[in-house]
Amino acid sequence: MNPALPYLLASVLAGAGCYGVLARRNAVLMLIGVELILAAAGLILVTSNVFNPDPYASGMVLTMFIITIAAAEVVVALAVFMALYRARGHVDLLPADRDLADDSGSGDTRAGTN
């Protein structure tokens, strides 16, 4: 098997993750983008370990660390998002001055709300 195919898939995953982080303002969608970037890193590590065997299986071990870190990151991030939703009523990552203007009684300026 040619290693170009897994590397191409990893680059597509990393590109989609970067787009999700940079172009979205919703915190949950940004979290999904970060998870895509971590998945791409894990795929690169596993692919490099398969095509360049290592007696210590370093790529596989580092991939297990990435999976563990990603799981812990999701738990902490979702807890923060729940607290943010309870405090503000949404999880959009707006600038602080715009969020304070919404609290001053001027009404909600986000699209789709009444």
SERO-4910 file (N, C-alpha, C, O; in steps of 0.05 Angstrom, whole numbers):
BEGIN
 pado doro    nc1    nc2    nc3   cac1   cac2   cac3    cc1    cc2    cc3    oc1    oc2    oc3
  Met    A     17    -24      0      0      0      0     18     25      0     39     26     13
  Asn    A      9     44    -14     24     70    -17     17     88      7     -6     91     14
  Pro    A     37    100     20     31    117     44     19    144     36     11    159     53
  Ala    A     17    149     10      6    175      2    -23    178      9    -33    199     15
  Leu    A    -38    156      7    -67    157     13    -73    164     42    -90    182     46
  Pro    A    -61    151     62    -66    160     90    -57    189     95    -70    204    110
  Tyr    A    -34    196     83    -25    224     87    -44    244     74    -48    266     85
  Leu    A    -55    237     51    -75    254     38   -100    257     55   -110    279     59
  Leu    A   -109    235     67   -132    236     84   -126    253    109   -143    268    118
  Ala    A   -102    250    120    -95    266    144    -94    296    137   -101    312    153
  Ser    A    -84    302    113    -83    330    105   -111    341    101   -117    365    107
  Val    A   -130    325     90   -158    334     88   -170    338    115   -185    358    119
  Leu    A   -165    320    134   -176    323    161   -165    348    174   -179    363    187
  Ala    A   -139    352    172   -126    375    184   -136    401    172   -141    421    186
  Gly    A   -140    401    145   -151    425    132   -179    431    141   -186    454    146
  Ala    A   -196    411    142   -224    415    152   -224    424    181   -241    440    188
  Gly    A   -206    413    197   -204    422    225   -196    451    228   -206    465    244
  Cys    A   -176    459    212   -167    487    213   -189    505    204   -192    527    215
  Tyr    A   -204    498    183   -226    514    174   -247    516    196   -258    538    201
  Gly    A   -253    494    210   -272    494    231   -264    512    255   -281    525    267
  Val    A   -238    513    260   -229    529    283   -228    559    275   -236    576    291
  Leu    A   -220    565    251   -216    593    243   -241    607    233   -244    631    236
  Ala    A   -260    592    221   -283    605    208   -309    603    225   -328    616    217
  Arg    A   -309    589    246   -333    586    262   -332    603    287   -311    609    298
  Arg    A   -355    612    296   -356    626    322   -371    610    343   -371    618    366
  Asn    A   -383    588    335   -396    571    355   -375    553    368   -358    541    355
  Ala    A   -375    552    394   -354    538    410   -355    508    404   -333    496    404
  Val    A   -378    496    401   -379    468    396   -367    461    369   -353    441    366
  Leu    A   -373    477    349   -361    472    322   -331    476    323   -316    462    308
  Met    A   -321    494    339   -292    497    342   -280    473    355   -258    465    348
  Leu    A   -294    462    374   -285    438    388   -283    414    368   -264    398    369
  Ile    A   -302    412    350   -302    391    330   -278    395    312   -265    376    303
  Gly    A   -271    420    305   -248    426    289   -222    417    302   -204    406    289
  Val    A   -220    422    328   -196    414    343   -194    383    343   -172    372    341
  Glu    A   -217    370    346   -217    341    346   -208    330    319   -194    309    317
  Leu    A   -216    343    297   -207    335    271   -177    338    267   -164    321    255
  Ile    A   -166    359    278   -137    363    277   -122    341    293   -102    331    284
  Leu    A   -133    334    316   -120    313    332   -123    286    318   -105    269    320
  Ala    A   -145    281    305   -148    256    290   -128    255    267   -117    233    261
  Ala    A   -123    277    254   -103    278    232    -75    272    243    -60    257    231
  Ala    A    -69    283    266    -43    277    278    -40    248    286    -19    236    281
  Gly    A    -61    236    296    -60    208    303    -57    190    278    -43    170    279
  Leu    A    -70    198    256    -68    183    231    -40    184    220    -30    165    209
  Ile    A    -28    208    222      0    211    212     19    193    229     37    181    218
  Leu    A     15    193    255     33    177    272     30    147    267     50    133    265
  Val    A      5    138    264      1    109    258     12    102    231     24     81    228
  Thr    A      8    119    211     18    113    184     48    113    183     60     95    171
  Ser    A     60    131    197     90    131    197    101    107    212    122     97    205
  Asn    A     87     97    232     95     74    246     92     48    230    107     30    232
  Val    A     71     48    213     66     24    197     87     22    175     97      0    169
  Phe    A     94     44    162    112     44    140    142     45    149    159     39    133
  Asn    A    147     54    172    174     54    184    173     40    211    171     54    231
  Pro    A    175     14    211    171     -1    237    192      8    258    215     12    252
  Asp    A    181      9    282    198     17    305    195     -5    326    172    -13    332
  Pro    A    216    -15    338    213    -36    357    198    -28    382    187    -45    397
  Tyr    A    196     -2    388    182      7    411    153     16    404    138     24    422
  Ala    A    146     16    379    119     24    370    112     52    379     91     57    391
  Ser    A    131     71    375    128     98    384    104    112    373     90    126    387
  Gly    A     98    107    347     75    120    335     49    111    347     31    127    352
  Met    A     47     85    353     22     75    365     19     85    394     -3     92    402
  Val    A     41     86    409     40     96    436     32    125    437     15    133    453
  Leu    A     44    141    420     37    170    419      8    174    410     -5    192    419
  Thr    A     -2    156    393    -30    158    384    -48    152    408    -69    165    410
  Met    A    -41    133    425    -57    128    449    -57    152    467    -78    158    480
  Phe    A    -35    166    470    -35    191    485    -52    212    473    -66    226    487
  Ile    A    -52    215    447    -69    235    433    -98    228    438   -114    247    443
  Ile    A   -106    203    436   -134    195    441   -142    202    469   -164    212    474
  Thr    A   -124    196    488   -130    202    517   -133    232    522   -151    241    535
  Ile    A   -115    247    510   -116    276    513   -141    288    500   -154    306    511
  Ala    A   -148    277    477   -172    286    463   -198    280    480   -216    297    481
  Ala    A   -199    257    492   -222    250    508   -224    269    533   -246    278    540
  Ala    A   -201    274    546   -202    292    569   -209    320    560   -223    335    575
  Glu    A   -199    329    537   -205    356    527   -235    359    522   -246    380    527
  Val    A   -247    338    511   -276    340    505   -292    343    531   -311    358    532
  Val    A   -285    328    551   -299    329    576   -297    356    589   -317    368    597
  Val    A   -273    367    590   -269    394    602   -283    415    585   -296    433    596
  Ala    A   -280    414    559   -292    434    541   -323    434    543   -335    455    544
  Leu    A   -334    410    543   -364    409    545   -374    419    572   -395    431    573
  Ala    A   -358    415    593   -366    426    619   -365    456    619   -383    470    629
  Val    A   -344    467    606   -342    497    603   -365    507    586   -376    528    592
  Phe    A   -371    493    564   -393    502    547   -420    501    561   -437    519    556
  Met    A   -425    482    578   -450    481    593   -452    504    612   -473    516    615
  Ala    A   -430    511    625   -430    534    643   -434    560    628   -448    578    637
  Leu    A   -421    562    604   -425    585    587   -453    588    577   -464    610    576
  Tyr    A   -466    565    570   -494    566    561   -512    574    584   -531    589    580
  Arg    A   -507    564    608   -524    572    630   -521    601    637   -541    614    646
  Ala    A   -498    612    634   -493    640    641   -503    659    619   -515    680    626
  Arg    A   -499    652    594   -506    671    572   -529    663    555   -541    679    541
  Gly    A   -537    637    555   -559    628    539   -551    620    511   -568    612    495
  His    A   -525    622    504   -515    613    478   -486    606    481   -473    613    501
  Val    A   -475    592    461   -446    585    462   -431    598    439   -410    588    432
  Asp    A   -441    619    429   -426    634    408   -403    649    422   -406    660    443
  Leu    A   -380    649    409   -357    662    420   -356    691    410   -339    697    392
  Leu    A   -373    707    421   -374    735    413   -354    752    428   -345    743    449
  Pro    A   -346    775    417   -329    792    433   -343    801    459   -368    802    460
  Ala    A   -327    807    479   -339    813    505   -356    838    505   -376    839    518
  Asp    A   -348    858    489   -364    883    489   -391    879    476   -411    891    484
  Arg    A   -393    861    456   -419    855    444   -436    840    463   -461    844    463
  Asp    A   -424    822    478   -440    806    498   -450    824    520   -472    820    529
  Leu    A   -434    843    529   -443    861    550   -465    880    540   -483    887    555
  Ala    A   -464    887    514   -485    904    503   -512    889    502   -533    901    505
  Asp    A   -511    863    499   -535    847    499   -547    846    527   -572    844    530
  Asp    A   -530    846    548   -540    845    575   -551    871    585   -565    872    606
  Ser    A   -546    893    571   -555    919    581   -584    926    574   -593    948    580
  Gly    A   -598    907    562   -626    912    557   -631    921    528   -654    929    522
  Ser    A   -611    921    511   -616    930    484   -627    908    467   -633    913    443
  Gly    A   -631    885    477   -643    863    462   -622    845    450   -598    853    449
  Asp    A   -630    822    441   -612    803    429   -609    809    400   -629    810    385
  Thr    A   -585    813    390   -580    821    363   -572    798    345   -566    802    321
  Arg    A   -572    773    356   -564    750    339   -587    744    320   -611    748    326
  Ala    A   -580    734    297   -599    727    276   -615    703    285   -604    685    298
  Gly    A   -640    702    279   -657    679    285   -670    679    313   -683    660    320
  Thr    A   -665    699    329   -678    700    355   -698    723    356   -695    743    342
  Asn    A   -718    720    372   -739    740    375   -738    752    402   -755    770    408
***
